Amino acid sequence: MAKKEVSVLIGAGSIGQAIIRRVSAGKHVVLADYSVENAERAAKTLEDAGFECSVIKCDLGSKEDILRLVAFATEKGEVKYMVNAAGVSPSQAPVKHILQVDLYGTSVLMEEFGKVIAEGGSGIIISSQSGHRLPALPQEENDALAMTPCDELLELPFLKAIDDTLKAYQYSKRCNVLRVMYEATRWGKRGATINSISPGIIITPLANDELHGPRKEGYLKMIEGMPARRAGTPDEVGDLAEFLMSSRGRFISGADLLIDGGCTASYWYGDLQYLKATH
C-alpha cells in the first residue's frame, strides 16, 4: 500500500482529539502520549469512527522520545499535520518538571517536526490563557525565549530563578507563543504554517473534576465574571484549529489566538481584576 499523509497528535486528551478528528480523514493518525493507555483509548475511539491509528509512548520532556516519535511518524508517510496538546499544569508538577515539559519539550517538538513537515502542512501548539497573564517581558527575555538553542533554554538565568509553579507555567506558555513566531519563519521555508492556540476554561474531564471539586467556587466565580459567562468546549477549540490548518488559514502563521470567552480581557480590565492579586 502507498504511504498515507500523516497527522501526529501529542497528548491524546479531549482537545487534541477534537482537533485531529477535524483534519485527519483519509490520513494515518499517530497518537503519542506519556500514558500508552490514554493513547490506546483514544485510538479505539478514533478507529471506531473510521480513522486509521498507530500508538507510541512519548514523554514530551525527553528529546530522545521526541526524536523517536518523529522517526515513527515519518515511517508511516509524510507528516502533514502536527498537534501538540500535551503538557503539565501548575497543580500537577514541580517547577523543574513544568519547564522541562511545557517549555523545553514543546520547543524541541516544534524544531524537530519543522525539519520534516510536508509542504502545505501545518502545526498547532496548544498554549494557555495563563501565558497572557504574565506582564510584558523585557525584549531581551523575549528574544532569549524565542531564539535560544533548545538545549540551552533551561540554563537561562531568569528561568533558573523561578521558584513558583504558576510562574513556571506562565513563562512556559509565553515561551510557546514566542517560539511559534520563531519557528514560523523556519516552517515557512518548507511551505508550512505553525500557530498556537491559547484556550481558557475548556470542559475536559480534568476541568470537570475541578468544577466539582474543592476549588469549584473559584472556578464558577471566574466563569461568571467573564464576558461569555460559560466555559468552552473542546469542539470550539477544534473548530478554530481546523480553520488555521485548512486552506482558508494559509495566510496565518506565527500567530497566537486566544479562545477564552473573554476571560483574559476581564482579567486585565474587567470583573476578574481581583485575580491579579493571586497571580
N, C-alpha and C positions, 0 to 999 in steps of 0.2 A: 504493500500500500504506500502511496505517496505520503510524505510527511505533511502534517497539517500546520496551519498557523497556531501559535500557542498563546494562551493567556495565563499569566502567573499571578497567583494571589498569595501573599504572605500575611498570615493572620486570618484564619478561616471562621471568623465570627459573623454576626448579623450584617454589619455594614459592608464588609468585604464581599460576602455572598450576594448582597443586593446589587453591588456594582458588577460583579463578574457575570451574573445571570443576564444582565442587560447587554453585554458586549461580546459574549462568547459562543453564540450559536454557531455550530459548524467548526469550532476551534477545539483544540485539545487543552483542557484546563489542568494546570499544575497547582495543587493545593499544598502550601508549605505552612507548617505550624510548629511551635515548640512542643505542643502535645499532638502526637500522632493520632490519638483517639479523637481529638477535635477535628483534625483534618479528615479522618475516615468517616466521621459522622456527616461532615459537610459533603464529602464525595458521594455518600449514599443518597443524600437529599438531592444533589445535582444530577446524579445518574438516573434517579427515578423521574427526573424532569427532562431527560433526554440528552444530557451533557456527557461527554467522554472525559474521564478524570484520571489523574495519577496523584499519588500522595508521597510527600517526603518530609521527614523531620527537619526543622530548621530553627536554630537559635539565632535570632536577629542580632544578638550581641557578639556573635562569633563570625569573624571574617572567613574562616575555613568552611563553616556551614553555608555562608552566602556563596562562596565560590563553588561549592558542591551543588548548590541549587541552580546556579547559572549553567553549569555543565549538564545537569539533569534536564533542565528545560530545553536547552539548545539541541539535545539529542532527540527531542520529540519533534522539533521543527523550528521555524523562525519565530522568535518572540515578538508578537505584535503588541501585546498589552502587558503592563506590569502594574499591579495594585498593591500598595503596602498599607495594610490595616492592622499591623501588629504593633505591640508596644506595652509598656507597663505604666501604671498610674502612680501618683504620689502616695497613695494609701497602700500600694501593693509591694513597694520595694524601697531599699535604701538609696541614698544619693548616688553612690558609685554605680549601682546597677541601672538606675534610670538613665544616667549619662551614657553608660556602656551600650544600652539597647536603643533608647529613643534618639540619642544624638549621634553617637559614633556608628552604630549598626545601620541606621537609616541612611547615613551619609555614604557608607560603603556600598549599600544596596543600590543607591542611585548611580554611583560611579561605575560599578561593575555591570549593571544592566545597560547603562549608557554605552558600553562597548559592544553590545550585541543586539540592541533593539533594531527592529526592522524598519525600513523606510515606510513612512506613513503610520508608524506606530505611536504609542502614547503611554505615558506613565501617570499614575495618581498616587500621591502621598497623603495619607490621612493624618493631618496635624490636629490642632485643637484650638478652640476659642481661648484657651488658657494662655497661649502664646501672645495673644493680643492684650492680655492684662499686664504684661511686662512693659514698663515705661520705655521710651525711646532709649536706645543704647548709643554710646559714643561710636562715631563712624569707624574707628579702628577696631572696635569689638565686632561690629557688623562685618567688616572686611575679613577679620580673622575667622569668624564662624562660617562665612561663605566660602573662603578660598584656601584655608589651611589644609595641607595634605591630610587625608583621613587619619593616617596612623599617628599624626602629631596633634590631633584635635584635643584629646583628653589631657594633654600637657599644657594647654593654655592656662596661664596663671589665674585669670578671672573665673575659669571653670573649677580649677582646683580649690578655690577659696569658698565654693558653695557648700553650705552645711545644712541646708533645709530642703526637704524633698519637693515641696511645691516649687521652690525657686529652680531646682534642678529640672523639673518637668517643664516649667515655663521657658527656661533657656533652651531646652531641647527642642521644644516646639518652635521657638523663634529661629533656631538654627535650621530646622526643617525647611521653613519658608525661605530663608536666605540661601540655603543650599540648592533649593529648587530653582531659584533665579540663576545661580551659577551654573548648574547642570543644564539648564535650558539652552545655554549658549553652546554646550557640547553636544547635547542630544540633537540640536538643530542641524548640526553638520551631517547627521545621519538621516535627516528628513523626518525627525520625530519630535513630539512635544512632551513636556512634563509640567504638571501643575500640582499644587497642593490644595486640599480642602480642609477647612477648619470648622468641624461641627461643634455645636453647643450641646445641650442636653438632648440626647437621642435615646429613645426607648429600646434598649437591648436587655437581655437577661440580667446583666450586671447592673444597669441603671434601674431596672425594675426592683431589684433587691434593695438598692439604696432608697428608692421611693417608698418602700415598705419596711425599711429598717430604722435604726435609732436616729439616723440623720435626716429622716424624711421631712421634718418640719422646715429645715433649712432649704431643702430642695424645692418644696412646694412654695415657700416664700419667694424663692428666686424665680420660679416659673410664673408666679402671679405678678412679679414686678417687671417682667419683660414684655415688649410690645405684642408678641404673638400670644402670650398668656397660655401657652401649651408647650409641651415637649415635641420634638420632632421624631420622625420615623426613619429607619434605615432606607426605606424606599425613596424618601425625599433626597437623601444623600446619593443614592443610586441614580436617580434621575439627573442630578447635576453632573455627576461623573460621566454618565453616558453622553451628555451633551459635549463635555470637554473632550472626550475621546473620539467623538464622531467626526464626520466630515464638516459638520457645522461649527466645530470648535477649533479648527485648524489654525486660526489666527491668534489663538490664546496659548501662550507658553510662558513659563516662568512666573505665573500668577498664583496668588493665594486667594481663595474665595471663602468668606465666612458664610456658614449656613447655621445660624444660631437663634433664629426668631427675634433678632434684635437685642439679644442678651448683652453683647459687648457694648452696643450703643447705650444701653441702660446702665451698664457698669460705670462707664465714664461720665455720662451726662444725665442720667435719668434716675429712676426709683431704686436702682441697685447700687448707688454710690456708697452705701453703707458697707459693702463688701470690701472696699479698698482698705479698710482698717484691718481686715483679716488676710489680705493678700499682699 
